[in-house]
C-alpha cells in the first residue's frame, strides 16, 4: 500500500512539473512578444527620421533631443517600478506598461507636431523603462537558477526579433503613399492593445517568485538563488560586480540609443541604401543579435548544467560579445562596401546581448530582492541612452550636415559626423566588455554579500 501511495505521489509530482514547464514556456513566449513590441516602439523614431524631420522642420540637434527624451524618465521609472515589483504581481505591472505604450502612439497618428512627439516619447520612455527588468524578473520566477540562461536570452531576443519583423513592416508603412510615417505609430498602438488583452488572459506569476502570485505555478524544489538570504541593498549597489555590470549596461544603452536614432540614416545616407530597403538592412544587426543571443543562451545553459559558473557561462560570454562589438565599430569608419555592411551588422548587433548582464547579477541575490537590484541597474545604465542620441546629433551638426525639405544633405558630412560618433561608441563597448569578462563574478559576489546577510 505504501508503495502504491508513493508511486501515486511521484506521478502527481511529475504531472505537476510538466504543467509548470508548459506554463513557464508559454509565459516566456508571451514576454518575448512583449519585448518585440518594446523594440518597435523604441525604434520607430529612427525609421521615420527623414520624413519626420522634413515634415516637422527639425534640425539634427532637435531630432537628437527628441531621441534622447525617450530616456528622460526611463531611469526613474525603471527603479521605482523595480521596487514596486516585489510587492505587486508582475502580471498586472506588465499589463499596465503595455497600455501606456499603446496610448501614446495615437496622438502622433492624429497629427501631433514636434511638441506632441516630444511629450509622447517622454511618456513612452517612462512606460518602457521597467520593461526589461520586469520581464526578466517574471521569467526568472518560472525557472530554477540553473535553467535561467536560455529563457532569459529568449526574452532578450524579443527586441532583436522585433527588428527582423517590425523594421521591414514599419518601413513599408512609412513608404506607402496612402499611409506615411504617422501610421507607423498607429500600427504600434493597435498591436500594443491586442497584446495587452492577450496577456491579461494568459499571464501569470511563477513558483520561483516571492510575493503576490508566487504560488500560481505549483510546488517546485528550491534552486540556488532561493536559498540566499537578504542582504542590505546598499552593499549590493556598492559591490564591484554591480558597478561593472552597470557601466557595461551604460555602454549598451548608449549604443542602442544611438542605433535606434541614427543608424537608419547611416544606412541610407552613407551606405547609399535606397529608402524602401533601409528597414531590411537595418534588420541585419538585430537579426545577428537574435542568432547570437539564442546561441549564447544554449551555450550558457549547457555550461551551467555541466557545473559551470555564471561567471563563465553568462558574464564571460556577455563581455566577449561587447568587446567584439566595440572592435567592429572602431574599424567601421575606415571601410566601405560589403565590409562596411558586415561590420555594421556585427558592430551594431553584438552588444544587443545586454540582458545577459542583469541575468548574471540576479544570480547573486535572492528572488525577493532581484527586481529591485536589476531594475536599479537598468535604470542607471539607461542614462547612456539619454546622452548618446544628442551627442551623435551634435557631432553630425558640427560636421556641417543639415537635412531639409529640398534634400537629405551632403552624405560626406553625415559620414564625417557619424564616423567620430561610431569610434567613441566602439571605445566604450570595448573597454566595458573587457571589464565585464574579468570582473562580473556572481558566485564570489554572492559569497561576499552573504557575510552581511540580514538575520
Order of alpha helices (4+ residues) and beta strands (2+ residues): alpha-alpha-alpha-alpha-alpha-alpha-alpha-alpha-alpha-alpha-alpha-alpha-alpha-alpha-alpha-alpha-alpha-alpha-alpha-alpha-alpha
